[in-house]
Amino acid sequence: MAGVRVLADGKTKFTILTTKPANPAAPTAAELNAGIDLSCKVVASDFNWTATDSEKVNEPALCDDANANSLGKSNYSVGFSLWRYYLVAGGADPTDDAGFEAVKNKGTTLWGYARMTDKEAVAAWEAGDEIYLGGEFTTDTPQQPQGGGWQKFRVPGEMQVGWDFIEVGAGA
């Protein structure tokens, strides 16, 4: 039987952890499921959690007639907008607004993990799930977007360490 393509809509799960996992390059399903699931709290149109072009090392020999670049250090792009959530009685909702609370202070170190497979974004993490990018990142000051719509803030970040195409580890 041949493989099938899967539309990307509704398939990206994004979880942040405020505590470093035992093995950040292979977090367990228990660690990820205990984290803050932002899959339904981040604006899809500006979600940016991806590898970008690596640095180039350009050191051709005197006899080379082309640049013959080599790939150097990896680079990543991090940024996303979060909706704010409030209690009907007033004030921030401590449960639904947990994601914003975790990212609202500049310089906060967090661990983020994103899955984009054939699973729905809301499906729980399981051992063996492919994580297309995991990383330790630092937040910058949240920015208020221009225009209307729901209250939200854009949170830029800087990846400190990235792990490309890793798997959810086994264990508790």
LUMMIMI-632626 format. One record per residue (C-alpha): residue in one letter; z, y, x. Coordinates in steps of 0.05 Angstrom, whole numbers, padded with zeros to 5 digits, always signed. Layout:
N
aZYX
...
//
This chain:
172
m+00000+00000+00000
a-00017+00069+00026
g+00034+00125+00035
v+00037+00183-00014
r+00043+00257-00003
v+00103+00292-00034
l+00105+00364-00057
a+00158+00406-00021
d+00186+00441-00082
g+00257+00420-00096
k+00261+00374-00036
t+00298+00416+00016
k+00372+00402+00023
f+00411+00452+00065
t+00484+00443+00083
i+00529+00484+00128
l+00593+00461+00161
t+00650+00507+00181
t+00679+00453+00226
k+00641+00422+00283
p+00622+00349+00267
a+00647+00295+00315
n+00575+00286+00338
p+00535+00348+00319
a+00469+00312+00337
a+00485+00257+00287
p+00533+00281+00234
t+00557+00229+00184
a+00543+00230+00110
a+00617+00240+00097
e+00617+00302+00142
l+00555+00331+00110
n+00576+00315+00038
a+00642+00350+00051
g+00605+00412+00076
i+00579+00471+00036
d+00515+00451+00000
l+00470+00513-00004
s+00409+00477-00033
c+00415+00512-00100
k+00446+00577-00074
v+00393+00600-00024
v+00330+00638-00045
a+00271+00592-00029
s+00221+00648-00015
d+00255+00672+00049
f+00290+00610+00073
n+00278+00606+00148
w+00309+00546+00184
t+00255+00523+00232
a+00232+00512+00303
t+00185+00566+00330
d+00140+00567+00390
s+00174+00546+00454
e+00178+00591+00515
k+00118+00586+00561
v+00123+00572+00635
n+00062+00601+00669
e+00058+00581+00742
p-00013+00560+00758
a-00032+00541+00829
l-00076+00588+00869
c-00135+00540+00857
d-00126+00537+00781
d-00176+00578+00741
a-00136+00573+00676
n-00064+00589+00658
a-00045+00516+00646
n+00020+00536+00611
s+00077+00487+00605
l+00127+00487+00548
g+00196+00512+00566
k+00259+00526+00526
s+00258+00513+00451
n+00263+00571+00402
y+00286+00572+00330
s+00285+00621+00272
v+00345+00626+00226
g+00355+00668+00164
f+00366+00660+00090
s+00387+00698+00028
l+00446+00676-00014
w+00461+00695-00085
r+00532+00719-00099
y+00575+00685-00152
y+00631+00718-00191
l+00684+00695-00240
v+00676+00716-00313
a+00745+00749-00306
g+00720+00787-00245
g+00721+00778-00170
a+00685+00728-00126
d+00685+00656-00149
p+00722+00617-00095
t+00680+00554-00106
d+00610+00579-00121
d+00613+00636-00072
a+00640+00592-00015
g+00573+00596+00021
f+00573+00671+00025
e+00646+00672+00046
a+00628+00625+00104
v+00571+00669+00130
k+00593+00740+00113
n+00625+00757+00181
k+00581+00773+00240
g+00591+00724+00298
t+00614+00665+00256
t+00594+00598+00287
l+00571+00546+00238
w+00532+00481+00238
g+00472+00474+00192
y+00430+00414+00172
a+00366+00412+00131
r+00331+00352+00101
m+00260+00354+00072
t+00239+00285+00051
d+00219+00250-00014
k+00291+00257-00038
e+00312+00312-00086
a+00350+00370-00055
v+00410+00355-00098
a+00415+00282-00076
a+00476+00267-00032
w+00468+00256+00042
e+00464+00183+00064
a+00467+00148+00131
g+00397+00144+00160
d+00371+00206+00124
e+00323+00246+00167
i+00347+00316+00184
y+00287+00358+00204
l+00331+00408+00238
g+00405+00410+00253
g+00437+00464+00294
e+00496+00505+00315
f+00483+00576+00295
t+00517+00644+00295
t+00512+00692+00237
d+00493+00765+00240
t+00516+00818+00191
p+00490+00803+00120
q+00437+00852+00097
q+00428+00877+00026
p+00356+00865+00005
q+00316+00921-00027
g+00298+00917-00100
g+00328+00886-00162
g+00341+00816-00184
w+00406+00777-00176
q+00458+00803-00126
k+00444+00771-00059
f+00448+00783+00015
r+00402+00763+00072
v+00438+00729+00129
p+00402+00730+00196
g+00425+00682+00249
e+00415+00659+00320
m+00409+00585+00337
q+00453+00566+00395
v+00434+00492+00399
g+00382+00457+00357
w+00369+00383+00344
d+00299+00367+00318
f+00286+00307+00273
i+00353+00272+00279
e+00386+00223+00231
v+00450+00224+00191
g+00497+00179+00230
a+00533+00118+00205
g+00608+00118+00197
a+00661+00156+00159
//
